[in-house]
Amino acid sequence: MLHEAADDILAFAAFPPAHWKKIWSTNRWSG
């Protein structure tokens, strides 16, 4: 299952580090 989703899971890494927090904070499941 993780192998199939690897591209989706790691897609944020294609963005500059300055954008990671914004991208990560849009995760509704993070609490």
PDB file of N, CA, C and O in Angstrom, chain B, residues numbered from 101:
ATOM      1  N   MET B 101       0.824  -1.197   0.000  1.00  0.00           N
ATOM      2  CA  MET B 101       0.000   0.000   0.000  1.00  0.00           C
ATOM      3  C   MET B 101       0.870   1.265   0.000  1.00  0.00           C
ATOM      4  O   MET B 101       0.622   2.181  -0.784  1.00  0.00           O
ATOM      5  N   LEU B 102       1.871   1.321   0.859  1.00  0.00           N
ATOM      6  CA  LEU B 102       2.732   2.504   0.896  1.00  0.00           C
ATOM      7  C   LEU B 102       3.523   2.665  -0.388  1.00  0.00           C
ATOM      8  O   LEU B 102       3.776   3.787  -0.829  1.00  0.00           O
ATOM      9  N   HIS B 103       3.912   1.553  -0.989  1.00  0.00           N
ATOM     10  CA  HIS B 103       4.664   1.629  -2.246  1.00  0.00           C
ATOM     11  C   HIS B 103       3.814   2.266  -3.334  1.00  0.00           C
ATOM     12  O   HIS B 103       4.327   3.020  -4.161  1.00  0.00           O
ATOM     13  N   GLU B 104       2.518   1.970  -3.343  1.00  0.00           N
ATOM     14  CA  GLU B 104       1.616   2.532  -4.348  1.00  0.00           C
ATOM     15  C   GLU B 104       1.392   4.023  -4.119  1.00  0.00           C
ATOM     16  O   GLU B 104       1.178   4.770  -5.074  1.00  0.00           O
ATOM     17  N   ALA B 105       1.439   4.458  -2.875  1.00  0.00           N
ATOM     18  CA  ALA B 105       1.165   5.852  -2.533  1.00  0.00           C
ATOM     19  C   ALA B 105       2.429   6.691  -2.372  1.00  0.00           C
ATOM     20  O   ALA B 105       2.340   7.873  -2.042  1.00  0.00           O
ATOM     21  N   ALA B 106       3.585   6.110  -2.595  1.00  0.00           N
ATOM     22  CA  ALA B 106       4.850   6.810  -2.350  1.00  0.00           C
ATOM     23  C   ALA B 106       4.929   8.149  -3.076  1.00  0.00           C
ATOM     24  O   ALA B 106       5.373   9.136  -2.490  1.00  0.00           O
ATOM     25  N   ASP B 107       4.513   8.204  -4.325  1.00  0.00           N
ATOM     26  CA  ASP B 107       4.566   9.465  -5.072  1.00  0.00           C
ATOM     27  C   ASP B 107       3.689  10.528  -4.422  1.00  0.00           C
ATOM     28  O   ASP B 107       4.080  11.692  -4.341  1.00  0.00           O
ATOM     29  N   ASP B 108       2.503  10.131  -3.957  1.00  0.00           N
ATOM     30  CA  ASP B 108       1.603  11.092  -3.314  1.00  0.00           C
ATOM     31  C   ASP B 108       2.142  11.532  -1.959  1.00  0.00           C
ATOM     32  O   ASP B 108       2.076  12.710  -1.608  1.00  0.00           O
ATOM     33  N   ILE B 109       2.667  10.589  -1.209  1.00  0.00           N
ATOM     34  CA  ILE B 109       3.178  10.892   0.133  1.00  0.00           C
ATOM     35  C   ILE B 109       4.365  11.846   0.071  1.00  0.00           C
ATOM     36  O   ILE B 109       4.491  12.746   0.901  1.00  0.00           O
ATOM     37  N   LEU B 110       5.233  11.646  -0.915  1.00  0.00           N
ATOM     38  CA  LEU B 110       6.454  12.434  -1.003  1.00  0.00           C
ATOM     39  C   LEU B 110       6.367  13.612  -1.967  1.00  0.00           C
ATOM     40  O   LEU B 110       7.368  14.287  -2.207  1.00  0.00           O
ATOM     41  N   ALA B 111       5.193  13.864  -2.517  1.00  0.00           N
ATOM     42  CA  ALA B 111       5.040  14.933  -3.506  1.00  0.00           C
ATOM     43  C   ALA B 111       5.449  16.293  -2.939  1.00  0.00           C
ATOM     44  O   ALA B 111       5.980  17.128  -3.670  1.00  0.00           O
ATOM     45  N   PHE B 112       5.208  16.526  -1.645  1.00  0.00           N
ATOM     46  CA  PHE B 112       5.545  17.825  -1.059  1.00  0.00           C
ATOM     47  C   PHE B 112       7.036  18.117  -1.121  1.00  0.00           C
ATOM     48  O   PHE B 112       7.434  19.281  -1.084  1.00  0.00           O
ATOM     49  N   ALA B 113       7.869  17.085  -1.215  1.00  0.00           N
ATOM     50  CA  ALA B 113       9.318  17.275  -1.241  1.00  0.00           C
ATOM     51  C   ALA B 113       9.784  17.988  -2.508  1.00  0.00           C
ATOM     52  O   ALA B 113      10.910  18.482  -2.557  1.00  0.00           O
ATOM     53  N   ALA B 114       8.938  18.048  -3.527  1.00  0.00           N
ATOM     54  CA  ALA B 114       9.299  18.735  -4.766  1.00  0.00           C
ATOM     55  C   ALA B 114       9.237  20.252  -4.599  1.00  0.00           C
ATOM     56  O   ALA B 114       9.780  20.991  -5.419  1.00  0.00           O
ATOM     57  N   PHE B 115       8.577  20.714  -3.540  1.00  0.00           N
ATOM     58  CA  PHE B 115       8.459  22.142  -3.278  1.00  0.00           C
ATOM     59  C   PHE B 115       9.622  22.615  -2.412  1.00  0.00           C
ATOM     60  O   PHE B 115      10.208  21.815  -1.683  1.00  0.00           O
ATOM     61  N   PRO B 116       9.965  23.901  -2.479  1.00  0.00           N
ATOM     62  CA  PRO B 116      11.032  24.438  -1.623  1.00  0.00           C
ATOM     63  C   PRO B 116      10.661  24.280  -0.140  1.00  0.00           C
ATOM     64  O   PRO B 116       9.481  24.350   0.202  1.00  0.00           O
ATOM     65  N   PRO B 117      11.632  24.072   0.731  1.00  0.00           N
ATOM     66  CA  PRO B 117      11.357  23.889   2.159  1.00  0.00           C
ATOM     67  C   PRO B 117      10.488  24.981   2.776  1.00  0.00           C
ATOM     68  O   PRO B 117       9.735  24.706   3.711  1.00  0.00           O
ATOM     69  N   ALA B 118      10.573  26.193   2.282  1.00  0.00           N
ATOM     70  CA  ALA B 118       9.764  27.284   2.831  1.00  0.00           C
ATOM     71  C   ALA B 118       8.268  27.024   2.655  1.00  0.00           C
ATOM     72  O   ALA B 118       7.457  27.581   3.394  1.00  0.00           O
ATOM     73  N   HIS B 119       7.899  26.196   1.698  1.00  0.00           N
ATOM     74  CA  HIS B 119       6.493  25.910   1.427  1.00  0.00           C
ATOM     75  C   HIS B 119       5.985  24.697   2.197  1.00  0.00           C
ATOM     76  O   HIS B 119       4.774  24.492   2.287  1.00  0.00           O
ATOM     77  N   TRP B 120       6.882  23.890   2.751  1.00  0.00           N
ATOM     78  CA  TRP B 120       6.482  22.644   3.383  1.00  0.00           C
ATOM     79  C   TRP B 120       5.496  22.850   4.523  1.00  0.00           C
ATOM     80  O   TRP B 120       4.525  22.103   4.641  1.00  0.00           O
ATOM     81  N   LYS B 121       5.732  23.853   5.364  1.00  0.00           N
ATOM     82  CA  LYS B 121       4.845  24.056   6.508  1.00  0.00           C
ATOM     83  C   LYS B 121       3.440  24.403   6.044  1.00  0.00           C
ATOM     84  O   LYS B 121       2.463  23.912   6.609  1.00  0.00           O
ATOM     85  N   LYS B 122       3.328  25.247   5.019  1.00  0.00           N
ATOM     86  CA  LYS B 122       2.006  25.594   4.496  1.00  0.00           C
ATOM     87  C   LYS B 122       1.307  24.366   3.933  1.00  0.00           C
ATOM     88  O   LYS B 122       0.120  24.152   4.177  1.00  0.00           O
ATOM     89  N   ILE B 123       2.045  23.563   3.182  1.00  0.00           N
ATOM     90  CA  ILE B 123       1.462  22.365   2.582  1.00  0.00           C
ATOM     91  C   ILE B 123       1.058  21.380   3.675  1.00  0.00           C
ATOM     92  O   ILE B 123      -0.037  20.817   3.643  1.00  0.00           O
ATOM     93  N   TRP B 124       1.955  21.178   4.642  1.00  0.00           N
ATOM     94  CA  TRP B 124       1.691  20.216   5.709  1.00  0.00           C
ATOM     95  C   TRP B 124       0.515  20.661   6.568  1.00  0.00           C
ATOM     96  O   TRP B 124      -0.266  19.823   7.018  1.00  0.00           O
ATOM     97  N   SER B 125       0.372  21.972   6.808  1.00  0.00           N
ATOM     98  CA  SER B 125      -0.680  22.466   7.693  1.00  0.00           C
ATOM     99  C   SER B 125      -2.071  22.319   7.095  1.00  0.00           C
ATOM    100  O   SER B 125      -3.061  22.485   7.808  1.00  0.00           O
ATOM    101  N   THR B 126      -2.173  22.011   5.806  1.00  0.00           N
ATOM    102  CA  THR B 126      -3.486  21.822   5.198  1.00  0.00           C
ATOM    103  C   THR B 126      -4.006  20.407   5.411  1.00  0.00           C
ATOM    104  O   THR B 126      -5.093  20.067   4.944  1.00  0.00           O
ATOM    105  N   ASN B 127      -3.237  19.581   6.113  1.00  0.00           N
ATOM    106  CA  ASN B 127      -3.646  18.209   6.396  1.00  0.00           C
ATOM    107  C   ASN B 127      -4.722  18.211   7.475  1.00  0.00           C
ATOM    108  O   ASN B 127      -4.442  18.535   8.629  1.00  0.00           O
ATOM    109  N   ARG B 128      -5.940  17.856   7.110  1.00  0.00           N
ATOM    110  CA  ARG B 128      -7.049  17.857   8.067  1.00  0.00           C
ATOM    111  C   ARG B 128      -6.896  16.797   9.140  1.00  0.00           C
ATOM    112  O   ARG B 128      -7.496  16.920  10.208  1.00  0.00           O
ATOM    113  N   TRP B 129      -6.116  15.768   8.891  1.00  0.00           N
ATOM    114  CA  TRP B 129      -5.985  14.662   9.833  1.00  0.00           C
ATOM    115  C   TRP B 129      -4.918  14.914  10.892  1.00  0.00           C
ATOM    116  O   TRP B 129      -4.744  14.080  11.781  1.00  0.00           O
ATOM    117  N   SER B 130      -4.204  16.024  10.830  1.00  0.00           N
ATOM    118  CA  SER B 130      -3.113  16.258  11.776  1.00  0.00           C
ATOM    119  C   SER B 130      -3.593  16.756  13.134  1.00  0.00           C
ATOM    120  O   SER B 130      -2.784  16.938  14.044  1.00  0.00           O
ATOM    121  N   GLY B 131      -4.880  16.977  13.281  1.00  0.00           N
ATOM    122  CA  GLY B 131      -5.398  17.358  14.591  1.00  0.00           C
ATOM    123  C   GLY B 131      -5.737  18.747  14.629  1.00  0.00           C
ATOM    124  O   GLY B 131      -6.191  19.244  15.660  1.00  0.00           O
TER     125      GLY B 131
END
